[in-house]
Amino acid sequence: MWEFDEAVEVRTDVENGVDTPAQFLWRGRLWRVCSVQAHWTETAAWWERGTIGRGLSTAVAPVGVDAAAVGGSPAAVGVLDADWGPRRAVYRVEAGCGRQGRRELFDLAHDPDSGRWQLERVMDR
């Protein structure tokens, strides 16, 4: 398995009312999606969001100062908000390229807010 973080251009089709990858262009090659093996949703990791709990910053309240005064809450320390941050859809697809149709497995991630697609992983078949 190889890890990547590269932007790709993806064309989608609607299957069962859901947009799914049909083709993608990666490093100058057009890959045709043969099947979607899996689909899941990921959220940003809490350490990438910059907050723990309800608005608690990394600043520590001085002794004698209420933590709420510096933007946090003592009860919120170590507790994650219900809002887990940005979500993105990840599709594990089997895709083929070229006349011989060499097939490989790819993880394609879609950020619905920006509309961007990324190639995350490639696995040998």
C-alpha positions as protocol buffer text, in pm:
chain_id: "A"
residue {
  index: 1
  type: MET
  ca { x: 0 y: 0 z: 0 }
}
residue {
  index: 2
  type: TRP
  ca { x: 124 y: 346 z: -90 }
}
residue {
  index: 3
  type: GLU
  ca { x: 9 y: 667 z: 80 }
}
residue {
  index: 4
  type: PHE
  ca { x: -53 y: 980 z: -127 }
}
residue {
  index: 5
  type: ASP
  ca { x: -199 y: 1325 z: -77 }
}
residue {
  index: 6
  type: GLU
  ca { x: -253 y: 1435 z: -436 }
}
residue {
  index: 7
  type: ALA
  ca { x: -535 y: 1629 z: -596 }
}
residue {
  index: 8
  type: VAL
  ca { x: -720 y: 1437 z: -867 }
}
residue {
  index: 9
  type: GLU
  ca { x: -994 y: 1528 z: -1111 }
}
residue {
  index: 10
  type: VAL
  ca { x: -1298 y: 1303 z: -1065 }
}
residue {
  index: 11
  type: ARG
  ca { x: -1608 y: 1254 z: -1277 }
}
residue {
  index: 12
  type: THR
  ca { x: -1906 y: 1113 z: -1092 }
}
residue {
  index: 13
  type: ASP
  ca { x: -2219 y: 915 z: -1177 }
}
residue {
  index: 14
  type: VAL
  ca { x: -2534 y: 885 z: -971 }
}
residue {
  index: 15
  type: GLU
  ca { x: -2592 y: 537 z: -828 }
}
residue {
  index: 16
  type: ASN
  ca { x: -2892 y: 481 z: -601 }
}
residue {
  index: 17
  type: GLY
  ca { x: -2932 y: 857 z: -564 }
}
residue {
  index: 18
  type: VAL
  ca { x: -2569 y: 911 z: -454 }
}
residue {
  index: 19
  type: ASP
  ca { x: -2283 y: 1066 z: -650 }
}
residue {
  index: 20
  type: THR
  ca { x: -2002 y: 811 z: -676 }
}
residue {
  index: 21
  type: PRO
  ca { x: -1671 y: 823 z: -865 }
}
residue {
  index: 22
  type: ALA
  ca { x: -1690 y: 694 z: -1223 }
}
residue {
  index: 23
  type: GLN
  ca { x: -1351 y: 806 z: -1359 }
}
residue {
  index: 24
  type: PHE
  ca { x: -1051 y: 998 z: -1231 }
}
residue {
  index: 25
  type: LEU
  ca { x: -744 y: 1156 z: -1382 }
}
residue {
  index: 26
  type: TRP
  ca { x: -422 y: 1092 z: -1190 }
}
residue {
  index: 27
  type: ARG
  ca { x: -73 y: 1182 z: -1313 }
}
residue {
  index: 28
  type: GLY
  ca { x: -193 y: 1215 z: -1671 }
}
residue {
  index: 29
  type: ARG
  ca { x: -372 y: 879 z: -1681 }
}
residue {
  index: 30
  type: LEU
  ca { x: -745 y: 825 z: -1697 }
}
residue {
  index: 31
  type: TRP
  ca { x: -867 y: 552 z: -1461 }
}
residue {
  index: 32
  type: ARG
  ca { x: -1214 y: 401 z: -1504 }
}
residue {
  index: 33
  type: VAL
  ca { x: -1386 y: 292 z: -1184 }
}
residue {
  index: 34
  type: CYS
  ca { x: -1502 y: -69 z: -1216 }
}
residue {
  index: 35
  type: SER
  ca { x: -1660 y: -92 z: -871 }
}
residue {
  index: 36
  type: VAL
  ca { x: -1693 y: 89 z: -541 }
}
residue {
  index: 37
  type: GLN
  ca { x: -1560 y: -155 z: -279 }
}
residue {
  index: 38
  type: ALA
  ca { x: -1641 y: 59 z: 26 }
}
residue {
  index: 39
  type: HIS
  ca { x: -1763 y: 406 z: 121 }
}
residue {
  index: 40
  type: TRP
  ca { x: -1733 y: 586 z: 455 }
}
residue {
  index: 41
  type: THR
  ca { x: -1732 y: 933 z: 606 }
}
residue {
  index: 42
  type: GLU
  ca { x: -1437 y: 1074 z: 799 }
}
residue {
  index: 43
  type: THR
  ca { x: -1421 y: 1378 z: 1023 }
}
residue {
  index: 44
  type: ALA
  ca { x: -1125 y: 1597 z: 1106 }
}
residue {
  index: 45
  type: ALA
  ca { x: -920 y: 1473 z: 1396 }
}
residue {
  index: 46
  type: TRP
  ca { x: -977 y: 1674 z: 1713 }
}
residue {
  index: 47
  type: TRP
  ca { x: -610 y: 1774 z: 1729 }
}
residue {
  index: 48
  type: GLU
  ca { x: -639 y: 1929 z: 1381 }
}
residue {
  index: 49
  type: ARG
  ca { x: -943 y: 2138 z: 1476 }
}
residue {
  index: 50
  type: GLY
  ca { x: -751 y: 2351 z: 1725 }
}
residue {
  index: 51
  type: THR
  ca { x: -1009 y: 2322 z: 2005 }
}
residue {
  index: 52
  type: ILE
  ca { x: -1086 y: 2078 z: 2280 }
}
residue {
  index: 53
  type: GLY
  ca { x: -1427 y: 2109 z: 2429 }
}
residue {
  index: 54
  type: ARG
  ca { x: -1650 y: 2410 z: 2378 }
}
residue {
  index: 55
  type: GLY
  ca { x: -1422 y: 2684 z: 2250 }
}
residue {
  index: 56
  type: LEU
  ca { x: -1137 y: 2602 z: 2487 }
}
residue {
  index: 57
  type: SER
  ca { x: -815 y: 2744 z: 2350 }
}
residue {
  index: 58
  type: THR
  ca { x: -467 y: 2620 z: 2426 }
}
residue {
  index: 59
  type: ALA
  ca { x: -425 y: 2913 z: 2667 }
}
residue {
  index: 60
  type: VAL
  ca { x: -430 y: 2827 z: 3036 }
}
residue {
  index: 61
  type: ALA
  ca { x: -617 y: 3053 z: 3278 }
}
residue {
  index: 62
  type: PRO
  ca { x: -392 y: 3222 z: 3535 }
}
residue {
  index: 63
  type: VAL
  ca { x: -443 y: 3124 z: 3898 }
}
residue {
  index: 64
  type: GLY
  ca { x: -749 y: 3300 z: 4037 }
}
residue {
  index: 65
  type: VAL
  ca { x: -897 y: 3374 z: 3693 }
}
residue {
  index: 66
  type: ASP
  ca { x: -1210 y: 3192 z: 3579 }
}
residue {
  index: 67
  type: ALA
  ca { x: -1133 y: 2965 z: 3280 }
}
residue {
  index: 68
  type: ALA
  ca { x: -1448 y: 3096 z: 3107 }
}
residue {
  index: 69
  type: ALA
  ca { x: -1285 y: 3439 z: 3101 }
}
residue {
  index: 70
  type: VAL
  ca { x: -1013 y: 3310 z: 2868 }
}
residue {
  index: 71
  type: GLY
  ca { x: -1258 y: 3143 z: 2631 }
}
residue {
  index: 72
  type: GLY
  ca { x: -1293 y: 2799 z: 2782 }
}
residue {
  index: 73
  type: SER
  ca { x: -1476 y: 2603 z: 3043 }
}
residue {
  index: 74
  type: PRO
  ca { x: -1316 y: 2383 z: 3309 }
}
residue {
  index: 75
  type: ALA
  ca { x: -1583 y: 2119 z: 3247 }
}
residue {
  index: 76
  type: ALA
  ca { x: -1495 y: 2114 z: 2878 }
}
residue {
  index: 77
  type: VAL
  ca { x: -1134 y: 2003 z: 2921 }
}
residue {
  index: 78
  type: GLY
  ca { x: -1088 y: 1672 z: 2743 }
}
residue {
  index: 79
  type: VAL
  ca { x: -1446 y: 1666 z: 2613 }
}
residue {
  index: 80
  type: LEU
  ca { x: -1505 y: 1693 z: 2240 }
}
residue {
  index: 81
  type: ASP
  ca { x: -1778 y: 1908 z: 2092 }
}
residue {
  index: 82
  type: ALA
  ca { x: -2068 y: 1741 z: 1915 }
}
residue {
  index: 83
  type: ASP
  ca { x: -1944 y: 1918 z: 1602 }
}
residue {
  index: 84
  type: TRP
  ca { x: -1654 y: 1699 z: 1494 }
}
residue {
  index: 85
  type: GLY
  ca { x: -1540 y: 1947 z: 1233 }
}
residue {
  index: 86
  type: PRO
  ca { x: -1524 y: 1910 z: 856 }
}
residue {
  index: 87
  type: ARG
  ca { x: -1652 y: 1586 z: 708 }
}
residue {
  index: 88
  type: ARG
  ca { x: -1537 y: 1418 z: 391 }
}
residue {
  index: 89
  type: ALA
  ca { x: -1649 y: 1112 z: 200 }
}
residue {
  index: 90
  type: VAL
  ca { x: -1395 y: 842 z: 120 }
}
residue {
  index: 91
  type: TYR
  ca { x: -1449 y: 586 z: -156 }
}
residue {
  index: 92
  type: ARG
  ca { x: -1241 y: 270 z: -194 }
}
residue {
  index: 93
  type: VAL
  ca { x: -1266 y: 194 z: -564 }
}
residue {
  index: 94
  type: GLU
  ca { x: -1133 y: -70 z: -798 }
}
residue {
  index: 95
  type: ALA
  ca { x: -1022 y: 106 z: -1115 }
}
residue {
  index: 96
  type: GLY
  ca { x: -856 y: 7 z: -1442 }
}
residue {
  index: 97
  type: CYS
  ca { x: -628 y: 201 z: -1674 }
}
residue {
  index: 98
  type: GLY
  ca { x: -529 y: 147 z: -2034 }
}
residue {
  index: 99
  type: ARG
  ca { x: -612 y: -123 z: -2288 }
}
residue {
  index: 100
  type: GLN
  ca { x: -490 y: -406 z: -2069 }
}
residue {
  index: 101
  type: GLY
  ca { x: -714 y: -280 z: -1793 }
}
residue {
  index: 102
  type: ARG
  ca { x: -462 y: -321 z: -1512 }
}
residue {
  index: 103
  type: ARG
  ca { x: -673 y: -288 z: -1197 }
}
residue {
  index: 104
  type: GLU
  ca { x: -578 y: -146 z: -861 }
}
residue {
  index: 105
  type: LEU
  ca { x: -757 y: -31 z: -546 }
}
residue {
  index: 106
  type: PHE
  ca { x: -764 y: 341 z: -467 }
}
residue {
  index: 107
  type: ASP
  ca { x: -896 y: 548 z: -177 }
}
residue {
  index: 108
  type: LEU
  ca { x: -1044 y: 871 z: -312 }
}
residue {
  index: 109
  type: ALA
  ca { x: -1151 y: 1140 z: -62 }
}
residue {
  index: 110
  type: HIS
  ca { x: -1406 y: 1411 z: -143 }
}
residue {
  index: 111
  type: ASP
  ca { x: -1445 y: 1734 z: 55 }
}
residue {
  index: 112
  type: PRO
  ca { x: -1804 y: 1847 z: -7 }
}
residue {
  index: 113
  type: ASP
  ca { x: -1734 y: 2201 z: 119 }
}
residue {
  index: 114
  type: SER
  ca { x: -1461 y: 2275 z: -136 }
}
residue {
  index: 115
  type: GLY
  ca { x: -1562 y: 2016 z: -398 }
}
residue {
  index: 116
  type: ARG
  ca { x: -1200 y: 1893 z: -409 }
}
residue {
  index: 117
  type: TRP
  ca { x: -1099 y: 1530 z: -454 }
}
residue {
  index: 118
  type: GLN
  ca { x: -777 y: 1373 z: -327 }
}
residue {
  index: 119
  type: LEU
  ca { x: -606 y: 1043 z: -388 }
}
residue {
  index: 120
  type: GLU
  ca { x: -513 y: 906 z: -46 }
}
residue {
  index: 121
  type: ARG
  ca { x: -396 y: 547 z: -97 }
}
residue {
  index: 122
  type: VAL
  ca { x: -318 y: 295 z: -370 }
}
residue {
  index: 123
  type: MET
  ca { x: -322 y: -79 z: -294 }
}
residue {
  index: 124
  type: ASP
  ca { x: -194 y: -357 z: -518 }
}
residue {
  index: 125
  type: ARG
  ca { x: -442 y: -619 z: -635 }
}
